[in-house]
Amino acid sequence: MPGTLLLDSEGLSKLYLKDRAVMALVQAAIEEGFRVATTAMTTLEADYERIHPARIRWVLSRIDVYDVTKEVADQAAALLRDQHLHGHKYAIDAVLAAAARSARGPVTLITSDPEDLTLLCGPAVEVIKV
């Protein structure tokens, strides 16, 4: 059974901007039957200033957006505690990591911040830098 491809804010921003490398990764994942997703928090962090709202709506209509429930927030808080991290600098990454750790595997995460997300996700999630 295919897995999940998750996008962090930079990956999502690059998808909005039609970055060739990110678009190729997403297209390959779709062709393989992978779920392409992000979190609701990540959509807030992504760069949308230069992007037409219709483009954002179109992209988000074609990927899954995980809700940030109390359960997800609790999982993210536990990840932060386990790694002795805190504060807004890590909060959105921790939510994305919690989603990655609970997603159908194998899970690949596209990010501009591989160090923090590798730490938060653990070895079960493949982290790719963009």
DAQUI-V318176 format. One record per residue. N is the residue number from 1. RES is the residue in three letters. OMEGA is omega in whole degrees, -180 to 180 (* if undefined). Layout:
N RES OMEGA
N RES OMEGA
This chain:
1 MET 180
2 PRO -175
3 GLY -173
4 THR 171
5 LEU -180
6 LEU 179
7 LEU 170
8 ASP -175
9 SER 179
10 GLU 176
11 GLY 178
12 LEU 178
13 SER -180
14 LYS 175
15 LEU 175
16 TYR -175
17 LEU 179
18 LYS 175
19 ASP -174
20 ARG -177
21 ALA -180
22 VAL 179
23 MET 179
24 ALA 178
25 LEU -179
26 VAL -180
27 GLN 178
28 ALA 179
29 ALA 180
30 ILE -180
31 GLU 178
32 GLU 179
33 GLY 178
34 PHE 171
35 ARG 176
36 VAL -171
37 ALA 171
38 THR 177
39 THR 178
40 ALA 178
41 MET -179
42 THR 179
43 THR 177
44 LEU -176
45 GLU -177
46 ALA -180
47 ASP 179
48 TYR -177
49 GLU -177
50 ARG -174
51 ILE 177
52 HIS -179
53 PRO 178
54 ALA 178
55 ARG 179
56 ILE 180
57 ARG -179
58 TRP 180
59 VAL -177
60 LEU 177
61 SER -177
62 ARG 175
63 ILE 177
64 ASP 177
65 VAL 180
66 TYR 172
67 ASP 176
68 VAL -179
69 THR 175
70 LYS 179
71 GLU 178
72 VAL 179
73 ALA 177
74 ASP 177
75 GLN 179
76 ALA 179
77 ALA 178
78 ALA 177
79 LEU 179
80 LEU 178
81 ARG -179
82 ASP -178
83 GLN 179
84 HIS 177
85 LEU 177
86 HIS 173
87 GLY -175
88 HIS -180
89 LYS -175
90 TYR -171
91 ALA -177
92 ILE 176
93 ASP 180
94 ALA 176
95 VAL 178
96 LEU 178
97 ALA 177
98 ALA 177
99 ALA -179
100 ALA -177
101 ARG 180
102 SER -178
103 ALA 176
104 ARG -176
105 GLY 0
106 PRO -178
107 VAL 174
108 THR -179
109 LEU 178
110 ILE -174
111 THR 171
112 SER -176
113 ASP -174
114 PRO -177
115 GLU -178
116 ASP -177
117 LEU 174
118 THR 178
119 LEU -177
120 LEU -176
121 CYS -176
122 GLY -171
123 PRO -177
124 ALA -178
125 VAL 174
126 GLU -178
127 VAL -179
128 ILE 179
129 LYS 173
130 VAL *
